[in-house]
Amino acid sequence: MVTATVSDLAAPAEGSSGWPIWGHDAAVAALQQAIRGSRVRHAYLVAGPEGMGKTTFAQVFAQALCCQDPPAPGLMCGVCLACRKIGRGVHPDVQAFSLATQAALAEKSGGKNTSLTIETVRDVCSTVALRPMESSWRVVILDDGETLQEIAQEALLKTLEEPPPFVVLVLLSDDLELLLPTIRSRCQIIDLRPVRTTAVVDSLLAAGIGQDRAEEIAALSGGRPGWAHRAAADPKVLQRRMEAVDRALSWIAGSGYERLVTAVRLGDTFSKRRPEVFADLETLLGVWRDALLLHADQPHYLTYRGNAERLNELARDWTMDDLHRAVCSVQTCIGHLETNVRPRLALESMVLEWPTISPPGRL
Ligand SMILES: [Zn+2]
């Protein structure tokens, strides 16, 4: 019954779990134990911010369930036909549904594709009812769960209430609050948190990325392995990240008035750009944390190492208390936005907590 809400900061050595997952060790251990003890649940909800590696995590879990030649219970071999088919997305007993698969099906209709519809959930439910053909489980992965329309969530509830005994449904969501409480309570929640930078480096090295590039990307990843692998494959992803860090630094470096203007602008667009605003706030939190770490003379833990000089310049007059209050203000703001406090109010209260900037430190 215990929800695997884990902090990987205290996890053991990366990659030691036997799954090709670096970091997220406690979450991996919880699922491995479930498989070993034949206590696999019928519904899991893998939650965590975008880029945390949720899709890969679900795919590896499916391999552990369906592997034909596991080296030990709870592990997968990675080379049998089942493991390879799951890796290529063509195993008949492992289906993934997402905005992308929905778009592929609805290509002709040409409509917007920003939320998972009830039709897609109906497809999920009819897939769930089919007996597995090649393994003892049918694994159905539903990605982009945070975009499920309410009526679609209600349709999904029926399946969650009485799943067939051979089914494991894995729902993935960037944002738990966008799912009905009744959905959340019927799933075991696996909360994926940022992993250590060294774990991100190791996972990039394992994918054949060179040491220097792996370290550069990992330093910008904010502990998100999924993001790091996308950045390794697409330079634009890295570029956008650097721009986001730059935006956060400029926000901090602004005058009191400029800070408020940015807060109001983000607040007013929150309902339309919810994921982007949350992403900006996560970046902002990382930058403030870095300022705190620099102040505490702990530069080796920095998330955005490339910006240490600019941050040092900004933070030189601030005290530990100032920086701590700023970090807390961002955390509080994220919490408020998740619990539907008025966005503008939440963002304005946040910037008012920040230490003021002395004119020579302006960027
Ligand atoms: Zn296998």
Boltz pocket constraint, residues with backbone or C-beta under 6 A from the ligand:
constraints:
  - pocket:
      binder: B
      contacts: [[A, 63], [A, 66], [A, 67], [A, 68], [A, 69], [A, 70], [A, 76], [A, 77], [A, 78], [A, 79], [A, 80], [A, 81], [A, 82], [A, 83], [A, 84]]
      max_distance: 6.0
